[in-house]
Amino acid sequence: MRTLHTRRPVTLSRRLFIAGSALALLGAGLRATQANSIIGKAVEITGDVSRKQANHLEGLKAGASLMDHDFVATGKESFAELALGDDTSLLLGSETELLIDTFIAGQGGTIELGTGQMVFDRPEGLAKIDLTMRTAFGMIGVRGTKFFAGPSRNAPFAVFVEHGRVEVTGGGVTRSVSGGEGVEISAPGAAPGDVVKWGEARIREAYASVGIR
């Protein structure tokens, strides 16, 4: 704890007082802007997880606030559960990189999955949101659902939908994937393959890769 020291009174000029007041108001405005930019928080962190914001890199701990443009990365055998707004969860597997480009609670936004795998989870029955996920393999259009995205078995990238529906676009082709269905993309820029039903074993494997048992 800092020790307070008594100092002799100092007489401030009117110009310095005005300048100091302006700086104080500016600081208050910056704090308000920062507070308004909080879009969620880290709920659970396992292992080595970092967050980069405006070239500032730090370890991400449970309870920490999340903001637009946060870049979150998990290390080997590390996992993260992130909450966006009050009812949207992102579960990140190990060695995963995610950029939260923009997010507005109850409306949607844009996120970018760089490497690794994740589960997007939004309970059924809520108002739909419009969210876009960018990946090296293509785009995923989301409207309130639960789905897995990332490597799966021999596929370098796959999408499985538990409930709801997503639009998976790559190579100029769009596939609609609904509850219980999955689709694979063989390479960045390639078209999605056929939409097929996934078996229980493959679903469990996909979810286990993000820490869901």
Protein Blocks (a to p, Z undefined) as FASTA:
>chain_A
ZZddddddddddfklmmmmmmmmmmmmmmmmmmmmmpgbdcfbdghjadddeehiacddd
ehiacdehiacdddehiacdddehjlbccdddehiacddfbdcehibccdddfbhcdddd
ddehiacdddddddfkbccddehiaddeddehjbfbdcddfbhcddddeehiacdddehi
acddfbghiacdddddddfklmmmmmmmnopZZ
